[in-house]
């Protein structure tokens, strides 16, 4: 009988009913439950697992309602006839046979994305005691109650469920309106509805742009150090890349940049250094693109997490805004896993990008778009951003003080109140080796060589984020990093 070998280690972070149902379904699908024997009674299984009898009864009844079990009066619960086939168990126990006559896939690939270098980050970053990882957030900051309220509102019985329908190539009009009236004006951008496209994050926006506008004749200026995944997307399209050095004022312009068709820039906080493009450099850039008929790809990736009270408006808001394709993310401040961003450009370009997006995935999920639209409309987003900015400002100050105290030999590059710290260590320090040694001591940092595009990149830079680590743990973490550095 099932009670002879059915065991379940419950996770305190999840509901008991949810976990018991999953375990029973696994047993059903793998053929573990005998076809002609009754399952343990509610009382017996509750005693065996140490949970409430009502919990077991509710799970059993739910499985009966869904057609997995049948209830026989005065006899108990049995497996439904549809699951009496033992093939599933035999299949699960069968050793996988080697595939014969398999095609040579390597000869069929038209390109090899896996050969493009990425930025290496451990997927188990949350297991580190001091995760100075960039691009992740402390999950405790997520406005869970407000998000749930928005979900309940969206799923309310009296509401029309437009999000259940396929919109073909259109975005949720409410989300577009919220972006147009509540989000973009904060960056000085005033756009029409037909000038906005929702994407699956900024990375998806870059891919769409490159697919539509770039080929082997296209010349693109990119920052160095810079965002490697943008470079990978451009290289995949065969574009000719020209790497421009970055200083404290942002991307440098030289004799090469006027010959480019496009310039990819992160002017608000340059990635990865965090430097803000100066007013003088911005003006130089605007004059150049107007004179030489160029287009700027403005990646304002941290627009919504920018806690600088004196932040400059987006380049898209300048007099040359028609020559700027603007992209940003709604996922950065809330949760990287949401994967929602947006593009702002002339309506003619947006029309073609929308058509291209339709060929790939039609549109981002309607339910997520509408829930985010409601979240914005109810004021939850702005309220959260205010709290988030205060918390990030506090953490930035903790980081700045700790680095000054414990890492005096490291020079901070970039502007104040960026969402990351870019540090230059002494020349004899290899931060890749340092990162490995620090990881053994529970400290996670990111070596900086991955963001340079020279054949022999400098080895003494590192990037430290503070969004995923609690404020009170920052100073002890930096102190431990300093001990590792020696």
C-alpha positions as CSV (number, residue, x, y, z in Angstrom):
1,X,0.0,0.0,0.0
2,X,1.0,3.6,-0.5
3,X,1.4,4.3,3.2
4,X,4.3,1.8,3.3
5,X,6.6,3.9,1.2
6,X,5.0,7.3,0.7
7,X,7.1,10.0,2.4
8,X,7.0,13.8,2.0
9,X,9.5,16.4,3.3
10,X,7.4,19.6,3.5
11,X,8.8,23.0,2.5
12,X,7.7,25.6,5.1
13,X,7.6,28.2,2.4
14,X,4.8,26.5,0.5
15,X,1.2,25.4,1.4
16,X,0.7,21.9,2.7
17,X,-2.2,21.2,0.3
18,X,-0.1,22.3,-2.7
19,X,2.8,20.0,-1.8
20,X,0.6,17.0,-1.0
21,X,-1.3,17.3,-4.2
22,X,1.9,17.5,-6.3
23,X,3.3,14.5,-4.5
24,X,0.2,12.4,-5.1
25,X,0.0,13.5,-8.8
26,X,3.7,12.4,-9.2
27,X,2.8,9.0,-7.7
28,X,-0.2,8.7,-10.0
29,X,1.8,9.6,-13.2
30,X,4.7,7.3,-12.4
31,X,2.4,4.3,-11.6
32,X,3.4,4.2,-8.0
33,X,-0.2,3.9,-6.7
34,X,-1.6,0.3,-7.0
35,X,-4.6,0.2,-9.4
36,X,-6.9,-2.0,-7.3
37,X,-5.9,-0.9,-3.7
38,X,-7.5,1.9,-1.8
39,X,-5.3,4.9,-0.9
40,X,-4.6,5.4,2.8
41,X,-7.5,6.8,4.7
42,X,-7.5,10.5,5.5
43,X,-6.8,9.7,9.1
44,X,-4.0,7.3,8.4
45,X,-2.2,9.5,5.9
46,X,-2.5,12.6,8.1
47,X,-0.9,10.7,11.0
48,X,1.8,9.3,8.7
49,X,2.7,12.8,7.4
50,X,2.0,14.8,10.5
51,X,-0.5,17.1,9.0
52,X,-4.2,17.9,9.4
53,X,-6.8,15.3,8.4
54,X,-8.8,18.1,6.8
55,X,-5.8,18.9,4.6
56,X,-5.6,15.3,3.3
57,X,-9.4,15.2,2.7
58,X,-9.4,18.5,0.7
59,X,-6.6,17.2,-1.5
60,X,-8.3,13.8,-2.0
61,X,-11.6,15.6,-2.9
62,X,-9.8,17.9,-5.3
63,X,-8.2,15.0,-7.1
64,X,-11.6,13.3,-7.3
65,X,-13.2,16.4,-8.8
66,X,-10.3,16.7,-11.4
67,X,-10.7,13.0,-12.5
68,X,-7.6,11.5,-11.0
69,X,-9.3,9.5,-8.2
70,X,-12.7,8.0,-7.6
71,X,-14.5,7.8,-4.2
72,X,-16.2,4.6,-3.3
73,X,-18.7,4.8,-0.4
74,X,-17.5,3.0,2.8
75,X,-14.4,1.8,0.8
76,X,-12.2,4.8,0.3
77,X,-10.3,6.5,-2.6
78,X,-9.1,4.6,-5.6
79,X,-7.1,5.4,-8.7
80,X,-9.4,6.4,-11.6
81,X,-9.6,3.8,-14.4
82,X,-7.9,6.2,-16.9
83,X,-4.7,5.8,-14.8
84,X,-4.6,2.1,-14.5
85,X,-2.2,1.6,-17.4
86,X,1.2,0.5,-16.0
87,X,3.1,1.7,-19.1
88,X,4.0,4.9,-17.4
89,X,5.9,3.1,-14.6
90,X,7.6,0.8,-17.1
91,X,8.6,3.7,-19.2
92,X,10.0,5.6,-16.2
93,X,12.1,2.5,-15.2
94,X,13.4,1.8,-18.7
95,X,17.0,2.8,-19.3
96,X,17.2,5.3,-22.1
97,X,18.5,3.7,-25.3
98,X,21.2,5.4,-27.4
99,X,19.8,7.3,-30.4
100,X,20.7,5.8,-33.7
101,X,21.1,7.5,-37.0
102,X,21.0,11.0,-35.3
103,X,21.7,13.9,-37.6
104,X,24.9,15.9,-37.4
105,X,23.4,19.1,-36.0
106,X,26.7,21.0,-36.0
107,X,26.8,20.8,-39.8
108,X,23.3,22.3,-40.0
109,X,23.7,25.3,-37.7
110,X,23.8,28.6,-39.6
111,X,25.5,30.3,-36.7
112,X,26.6,29.3,-33.2
113,X,25.2,31.7,-30.5
114,X,26.8,29.5,-27.8
115,X,30.2,30.6,-29.1
116,X,29.5,34.2,-28.2
117,X,31.0,35.2,-24.9
118,X,28.6,36.0,-22.1
119,X,28.9,37.5,-18.6
120,X,29.3,34.6,-16.3
121,X,27.2,34.7,-13.1
122,X,26.4,31.7,-10.8
123,X,22.7,30.8,-10.9
124,X,22.8,30.0,-7.2
125,X,23.8,33.6,-6.2
126,X,21.2,33.6,-3.5
127,X,23.1,30.8,-1.6
128,X,26.1,33.1,-1.0
129,X,26.3,34.9,2.3
130,X,27.3,38.2,0.7
131,X,25.9,38.4,-2.9
132,X,27.3,41.6,-4.4
133,X,25.7,40.5,-7.7
134,X,24.3,43.0,-10.2
135,X,21.0,42.6,-11.9
136,X,19.2,40.8,-9.0
137,X,17.1,42.2,-6.3
138,X,16.4,41.4,-2.6
139,X,13.1,39.5,-3.0
140,X,11.8,40.8,0.3
141,X,11.5,44.3,-1.3
142,X,8.9,43.1,-3.8
143,X,5.4,44.6,-3.1
144,X,3.7,41.3,-2.8
145,X,0.5,42.4,-1.1
146,X,-0.1,45.1,-3.7
147,X,0.7,42.7,-6.5
148,X,-1.8,40.2,-5.1
149,X,-4.4,42.9,-4.8
150,X,-3.9,43.8,-8.4
151,X,-4.2,40.1,-9.4
152,X,-7.4,39.7,-7.4
153,X,-8.8,42.8,-9.1
154,X,-7.9,41.4,-12.5
155,X,-9.5,38.1,-11.8
156,X,-12.6,39.6,-10.3
157,X,-15.9,37.9,-11.3
158,X,-17.5,41.0,-12.7
159,X,-14.6,42.0,-14.9
160,X,-14.3,41.3,-18.6
161,X,-11.3,39.0,-19.3
162,X,-9.8,40.6,-22.4
163,X,-6.4,39.2,-21.4
164,X,-7.6,35.7,-22.3
165,X,-7.8,36.6,-25.9
166,X,-4.9,36.8,-28.4
167,X,-4.3,40.4,-29.4
168,X,-2.4,39.3,-32.6
169,X,0.2,42.1,-32.6
170,X,-1.3,44.7,-30.3
171,X,-0.3,45.6,-26.7
172,X,-2.6,46.2,-23.8
173,X,-4.0,49.7,-24.4
174,X,-4.1,50.5,-20.7
175,X,-0.4,49.6,-20.2
176,X,0.5,51.8,-23.2
177,X,-1.5,54.7,-21.7
178,X,0.2,54.2,-18.3
179,X,3.6,54.2,-20.0
180,X,2.8,57.3,-22.0
181,X,1.3,59.3,-19.2
182,X,2.9,58.0,-16.0
183,X,6.3,56.5,-16.8
184,X,7.9,58.3,-19.8
185,X,7.2,61.9,-18.6
186,X,9.5,61.3,-15.6
187,X,12.3,61.0,-18.2
188,X,11.1,64.0,-20.1
189,X,9.7,61.9,-22.9
190,X,6.3,62.8,-24.4
191,X,5.2,60.1,-26.9
192,X,2.0,59.1,-28.7
193,X,0.5,55.6,-28.3
194,X,1.6,54.5,-31.7
195,X,5.2,55.3,-30.8
196,X,5.5,52.7,-27.9
197,X,6.0,49.0,-28.2
198,X,6.1,46.6,-25.2
199,X,8.9,44.0,-25.3
200,X,10.2,41.1,-23.2
201,X,12.8,43.3,-21.6
202,X,15.6,45.5,-23.0
203,X,17.5,42.5,-24.4
204,X,14.5,41.6,-26.6
205,X,14.3,45.2,-27.7
206,X,17.9,45.1,-28.8
207,X,17.3,41.9,-30.7
208,X,14.3,43.3,-32.6
209,X,16.2,46.5,-33.5
210,X,19.2,44.6,-34.7
211,X,17.1,42.2,-36.8
212,X,15.3,45.0,-38.5
213,X,18.1,47.6,-39.0
214,X,21.5,45.9,-39.0
215,X,23.3,43.9,-41.7
216,X,27.0,43.3,-42.6
217,X,27.3,46.9,-43.9
218,X,26.0,48.5,-40.7
219,X,28.6,50.3,-38.6
220,X,27.8,50.6,-34.9
221,X,29.7,52.5,-32.2
222,X,29.5,50.8,-28.8
223,X,31.0,51.6,-25.4
224,X,34.1,49.9,-24.1
225,X,33.8,48.6,-21.5
226,X,30.1,48.0,-22.3
227,X,27.1,45.7,-22.3
228,X,28.4,42.4,-23.8
229,X,25.0,41.0,-24.6
230,X,24.2,44.0,-26.8
231,X,27.5,43.4,-28.6
232,X,26.6,39.8,-29.1
233,X,23.3,40.7,-30.7
234,X,24.9,43.1,-33.0
235,X,27.7,40.7,-34.0
236,X,25.1,38.0,-34.7
237,X,23.7,40.3,-37.4
238,X,27.1,40.8,-38.9
239,X,27.4,44.5,-38.0
240,X,30.8,46.2,-38.0
241,X,31.5,47.3,-34.4
242,X,33.7,50.2,-33.4
243,X,34.6,50.2,-29.7
244,X,34.7,53.6,-28.0
245,X,36.5,54.2,-24.8
246,X,34.5,55.3,-21.7
247,X,35.7,57.9,-19.2
248,X,34.0,59.8,-16.4
249,X,31.9,61.6,-18.8
250,X,30.6,58.6,-20.7
251,X,31.4,57.3,-24.2
252,X,34.2,59.2,-25.9
253,X,33.5,60.6,-29.4
254,X,36.4,60.6,-31.8
255,X,37.2,60.7,-35.5
256,X,35.6,57.2,-36.0
257,X,32.2,57.9,-34.6
258,X,30.9,60.2,-37.4
259,X,31.4,57.3,-39.8
260,X,29.0,55.0,-37.9
261,X,25.3,54.5,-38.7
262,X,24.3,53.9,-35.1
263,X,25.6,54.6,-31.7
264,X,24.6,52.4,-28.8
265,X,24.9,54.3,-25.5
266,X,23.9,54.0,-21.9
267,X,24.0,57.8,-21.0
268,X,22.1,57.8,-17.7
269,X,24.4,55.3,-16.0
270,X,26.9,53.7,-18.3
271,X,27.0,50.0,-18.1
272,X,29.1,48.7,-16.5
273,X,30.9,51.7,-15.0
274,X,27.9,53.7,-13.8
275,X,29.3,56.9,-15.2
276,X,26.8,59.6,-16.2
277,X,27.3,61.2,-19.6
278,X,28.1,64.9,-19.0
279,X,26.1,67.7,-20.4
280,X,29.0,68.7,-22.6
281,X,29.4,65.2,-24.0
282,X,25.6,64.9,-24.6
283,X,25.6,68.2,-26.5
284,X,28.6,67.0,-28.6
285,X,26.7,63.7,-29.4
286,X,23.5,65.6,-30.3
287,X,25.3,67.9,-32.7
288,X,27.2,64.9,-34.3
289,X,24.1,62.8,-35.0
290,X,22.2,65.7,-36.5
291,X,25.2,66.6,-38.7
292,X,26.0,63.1,-39.9
293,X,22.5,61.6,-40.2
294,X,23.0,59.1,-37.4
295,X,20.7,57.2,-35.0
296,X,21.3,56.7,-31.3
297,X,20.1,53.6,-29.5
298,X,19.6,54.8,-25.9
299,X,19.5,52.0,-23.4
300,X,18.0,53.6,-20.3
301,X,18.2,50.3,-18.5
302,X,18.0,51.6,-14.9
303,X,15.6,54.5,-15.5
304,X,13.1,53.2,-12.9
305,X,15.8,52.4,-10.3
306,X,17.7,55.7,-10.7
307,X,17.6,57.3,-7.3
308,X,19.7,60.3,-8.3
309,X,17.5,63.3,-7.4
310,X,19.3,65.4,-10.0
311,X,19.2,62.9,-12.9
312,X,19.3,64.4,-16.4
313,X,16.4,63.7,-18.8
314,X,16.8,61.1,-21.4
315,X,18.5,61.8,-24.7
316,X,15.1,61.0,-26.3
317,X,13.8,64.1,-24.6
318,X,16.3,66.4,-26.4
319,X,15.9,68.4,-29.6
320,X,17.3,65.4,-31.5
321,X,14.8,63.0,-30.0
322,X,13.6,61.9,-33.4
323,X,17.0,60.4,-34.0
324,X,16.9,58.4,-30.8
325,X,15.4,54.9,-30.3
326,X,14.7,54.7,-26.6
327,X,14.4,51.5,-24.6
328,X,14.0,50.7,-20.9
329,X,12.7,48.0,-18.6
330,X,9.8,47.7,-16.1
331,X,11.4,44.6,-14.7
332,X,14.5,46.2,-13.1
333,X,12.8,47.7,-10.1
334,X,10.2,45.0,-9.5
335,X,11.6,41.7,-10.4
336,X,14.1,40.6,-13.1
337,X,11.9,37.6,-13.7
338,X,9.0,39.7,-15.0
339,X,10.8,40.3,-18.3
340,X,8.8,43.4,-19.5
341,X,10.3,46.4,-21.2
342,X,9.4,48.9,-23.8
343,X,10.6,50.8,-26.9
344,X,9.9,54.4,-27.9
345,X,10.5,55.5,-31.5
346,X,8.8,57.1,-34.5
347,X,5.5,55.4,-35.4
348,X,6.9,54.2,-38.7
349,X,9.7,52.3,-37.0
350,X,7.4,50.9,-34.3
351,X,5.0,49.6,-37.0
352,X,7.8,47.5,-38.5
353,X,9.1,46.4,-35.1
354,X,5.6,45.3,-34.2
355,X,5.3,43.3,-37.4
356,X,8.7,41.7,-36.7
357,X,7.7,40.9,-33.1
358,X,4.5,39.3,-34.4
359,X,6.6,36.8,-36.4
360,X,8.5,35.9,-33.2
361,X,5.9,35.7,-30.4
362,X,3.0,38.0,-31.4
363,X,3.1,40.0,-28.1
364,X,4.1,39.7,-24.5
365,X,1.5,37.9,-22.3
366,X,-1.7,39.9,-22.2
367,X,-2.4,38.9,-18.6
368,X,1.0,40.2,-17.4
369,X,0.6,43.4,-19.4
370,X,-2.8,44.1,-17.9
371,X,-1.8,43.3,-14.4
372,X,1.1,45.7,-14.6
373,X,-1.2,48.3,-16.1
374,X,-3.5,48.0,-13.1
375,X,-0.5,48.1,-10.8
376,X,0.5,51.4,-12.3
377,X,-3.0,52.8,-12.5
378,X,-3.7,52.1,-8.8
379,X,-0.5,54.0,-7.8
380,X,1.2,51.0,-6.3
381,X,4.2,51.3,-8.7
382,X,5.0,54.9,-7.9
383,X,4.6,54.2,-4.2
384,X,6.9,51.2,-4.4
385,X,9.5,53.2,-6.4
386,X,9.7,55.9,-3.7
387,X,10.4,53.3,-1.1
388,X,12.7,51.4,-3.3
389,X,14.7,54.6,-4.1
390,X,15.1,55.3,-0.4
391,X,16.3,51.8,0.3
392,X,18.8,51.8,-2.6
393,X,20.1,55.2,-1.6
394,X,20.7,53.9,1.9
395,X,22.5,50.8,0.5
396,X,24.6,52.9,-1.9
397,X,25.8,55.0,1.1
398,X,26.6,51.8,3.1
399,X,28.6,50.5,0.1
400,X,30.4,53.7,-0.5
401,X,31.4,54.0,3.2
402,X,32.5,50.4,3.5
403,X,34.6,50.5,0.3
404,X,36.3,53.7,1.5
405,X,37.0,52.1,4.9
406,X,38.0,48.6,3.9
407,X,39.2,48.9,0.3
408,X,41.2,52.2,0.2
409,X,43.5,50.8,-2.6
410,X,40.5,50.5,-5.0
411,X,39.4,53.5,-7.0
412,X,35.6,53.9,-7.6
413,X,34.9,54.8,-11.2
414,X,31.6,56.3,-12.3
415,X,29.1,58.8,-10.9
416,X,27.5,59.1,-7.5
417,X,24.3,57.1,-6.9
418,X,24.7,54.7,-9.8
419,X,23.0,51.3,-9.3
420,X,26.4,49.6,-9.3
421,X,30.0,50.1,-8.1
422,X,32.7,49.7,-10.7
423,X,36.1,49.5,-8.9
424,X,39.6,49.6,-10.2
425,X,41.9,47.6,-8.0
426,X,45.7,47.9,-8.0
427,X,47.3,46.7,-11.3
428,X,48.8,43.5,-9.7
429,X,45.3,42.3,-8.7
430,X,43.6,39.8,-10.9
431,X,39.9,40.1,-10.0
432,X,39.0,36.8,-11.7
433,X,41.2,35.0,-9.2
434,X,40.0,37.3,-6.5
435,X,36.4,36.4,-7.4
436,X,37.1,32.7,-7.1
437,X,38.9,33.2,-3.7
438,X,36.1,35.4,-2.4
439,X,33.4,32.9,-3.4
440,X,35.1,30.3,-1.2
441,X,34.5,32.8,1.7
442,X,30.9,33.4,0.8
443,X,31.4,36.7,-1.1
444,X,30.1,37.0,-4.6
445,X,31.6,39.7,-6.9
446,X,31.9,40.0,-10.7
447,X,35.3,40.3,-12.4
448,X,35.4,43.2,-14.8
449,X,37.4,41.8,-17.7
450,X,34.2,40.3,-19.2
451,X,33.0,43.8,-20.1
452,X,36.0,44.8,-22.1
453,X,36.4,44.1,-25.8
454,X,40.2,44.2,-26.3
455,X,42.0,41.0,-27.1
456,X,43.9,41.4,-23.8
457,X,41.4,43.1,-21.4
458,X,42.6,44.7,-18.1
459,X,42.3,42.2,-15.2
460,X,42.0,44.6,-12.2
461,X,38.4,45.8,-12.5
462,X,35.4,44.5,-10.7
463,X,31.6,45.2,-10.5
464,X,29.7,45.1,-7.3
465,X,26.0,45.3,-7.0
466,X,24.0,46.0,-3.9
467,X,20.4,45.3,-4.9
468,X,20.4,41.7,-3.7
469,X,22.1,42.2,-0.3
470,X,20.6,43.6,2.8
471,X,22.0,46.9,4.0
472,X,23.2,45.6,7.3
473,X,25.3,42.9,5.6
474,X,27.1,45.2,3.2
475,X,29.9,46.4,5.6
476,X,30.7,42.9,6.9
477,X,30.7,41.6,3.3
478,X,33.1,44.3,2.0
479,X,35.3,43.7,5.1
480,X,35.5,40.0,4.2
481,X,36.3,40.9,0.6
482,X,39.1,43.1,1.9
483,X,40.5,40.2,4.0
484,X,40.4,38.0,0.9
485,X,42.2,40.7,-1.1
486,X,44.8,40.8,1.6
